[in-house]
Amino acid sequence: MRHTNELNHFKFSPATWIIPSFFLVVIWFVFYVDNSFNLHLNTHGILPRTLSGLQGVVFSPFLHGDLSHIANNSLPLFILTTALIYFYREVSLKVLVYGIFFSGIITWIIGRESYHIGASGLIYVLVSFIFFKGMMTQYYRLMALSLAVVVLYGGMIWYVFPDVDHKISWEGHLAGLLTGFVFAVKFKTPDYKKDIQYEWEKPDFNPEEDAFMKRFDENGNFVNPPKPEEILEVEEEQTRLEPVKYVYVFREATDDNKH
């Protein structure tokens, strides 16, 4: 079998690292400006069920409370965004933009009456989408990616439940998890398994000339088993080693190399 179009789906392009890098530059720049000039930008986060709190749906992913908060979000945000763009290029922009919007709206609806900030909601969108979509495709590369996400970030599931840590927005995490799952169901991706083409699917395949197909009749019955001498001949051919050739080069001895 062979892969015919896989490189068209999984292709490293400048956007694969530029977009995640740009996202990190923006959130760190906002964090630096906020702390340097005491702007208190946290008040522009999501404040549930208030009209003014709706602005946080757009702004909250770029706002972080302290250095530990933004540092913990930076690496998974970069890794997951890069993986999303590389493996799901066709729907990556939708997942990022709509992920911020819908996870923010759900947080605004179900959240506690306090400001919800941080990119963790988007991170949960990415974890959820990459995991569930990979399992749904049943394609070995994407399923391997799903398992890698579980190994690296599977422990994040505990932070979608109340009372685990009162300082975190479990509502934002839960909103991101649900949003990512819905996206995995709704957003269509190519049928990667069609990239696998077997020998008998090739246009130039002729069953009458194929050694294996000659063993069967028109009804699919095994009627022509190989003879013992044919099996022995194949085994000898497979185990036959190419002769090893040694090439000797003679040089005339001189005072410099005679010793």
Secondary structure by P-SEA (a helix, b strand, c coil): cccccccccccccccccaaaaaaaaaaaaaaaaaaaccccccccccccccccccccccccccccccaaaaaaacaaaaaaaaaaaacccccaaaaaaaaaaaaaaaaaacccccccccaaaaaaaaaaaaaaaaaaaccaaaaaaaaaaaaacccccccccccccccccaaaaaaaaaaaaaaaaccccccccccccccccccccccccccccccccccccccccccaaaaaaaaaaaacccbbbbbbbbbcccccccc
